Amino acid sequence: MNIFGIGLPEMAVIMVVALLIFGPKKLPEIGRSVGKTIRSFQEASKDFQNEFQKEAEQLEEVVKTTAELEPKQIYPAKSEQDTASSSQSS
């Protein structure tokens, strides 16, 4: 088990130290508040990702629509021979 680069023995030491510092009555409250904080952070992260994805899709749609409305006008490139022959005939 490896959470945030912390193995099981390190996690046990952290739990014992937390139990000694905060006591058995405060520890569940602290655990709940940490859990709520992590959950709200995850929800905010998902909201950000969803919003970013929506904006990217809208931008993609605008670019696609613009490309369809304004077809590219491609003219054949004049070769050097065409340019030389037209300048000689003038």
C-alpha positions in Angstrom: 0.0 0.0 0.0 1.6 3.3 -1.1 -0.4 6.5 -0.7 1.3 9.8 -1.7 4.7 8.0 -1.5 4.0 6.9 2.1 4.1 3.2 3.0 2.2 1.3 5.6 4.8 1.7 8.4 5.0 5.5 7.9 1.2 5.8 7.9 1.0 3.9 11.2 3.5 6.2 12.8 1.6 9.3 11.6 -1.6 7.8 13.0 -0.1 7.2 16.4 1.4 10.7 16.5 -1.9 12.2 15.5 -3.7 10.1 18.2 -1.2 11.3 20.8 -1.5 15.0 19.8 -5.2 15.3 19.3 -6.6 12.5 21.5 -9.2 9.9 20.7 -12.1 12.4 20.9 -10.8 14.9 18.3 -9.4 12.4 15.8 -12.7 11.5 14.2 -13.6 15.2 13.8 -10.3 15.9 12.1 -10.7 12.9 9.9 -14.1 14.0 8.7 -13.0 17.6 8.1 -10.0 16.3 6.1 -12.2 14.0 4.1 -14.7 16.8 3.3 -11.8 19.1 2.2 -10.4 16.4 -0.1 -13.9 15.7 -1.5 -14.6 19.4 -2.2 -11.2 19.7 -3.8 -12.0 16.7 -6.1 -15.4 18.2 -7.0 -13.8 21.5 -7.8 -11.2 19.8 -10.0 -13.9 17.9 -11.9 -15.9 21.0 -12.4 -12.9 22.8 -13.8 -12.2 19.9 -16.1 -15.8 19.8 -17.3 -15.8 23.5 -17.9 -12.5 23.4 -19.8 -13.8 20.5 -21.9 -17.0 22.4 -22.8 -15.1 25.5 -23.8 -12.7 23.5 -25.9 -15.6 21.8 -27.7 -17.3 25.1 -28.3 -14.1 26.5 -29.7 -13.7 23.5 -32.0 -17.3 23.9 -33.2 -16.7 27.6 -34.0 -13.5 26.8 -35.9 -15.3 24.0 -37.8 -18.3 26.3 -38.7 -16.0 29.1 -39.8 -14.0 26.8 -42.0 -17.2 25.5 -43.6 -18.5 29.1 -44.2 -15.3 30.4 -45.6 -13.9 27.9 -48.1 -10.2 28.3 -48.8 -9.5 29.9 -52.2 -6.4 28.1 -53.5 -4.9 29.6 -56.6 -2.3 27.6 -58.6 1.1 28.9 -58.0 2.8 30.5 -61.0 5.9 28.7 -62.0 9.0 30.5 -63.0 8.5 29.6 -66.7 5.0 31.1 -66.7 6.4 34.3 -65.2 9.3 34.4 -67.6 7.1 33.8 -70.6 4.6 36.4 -69.7 7.3 39.0 -69.1 9.0 38.2 -72.4 5.7 38.6 -74.4 5.1 42.0 -72.9 
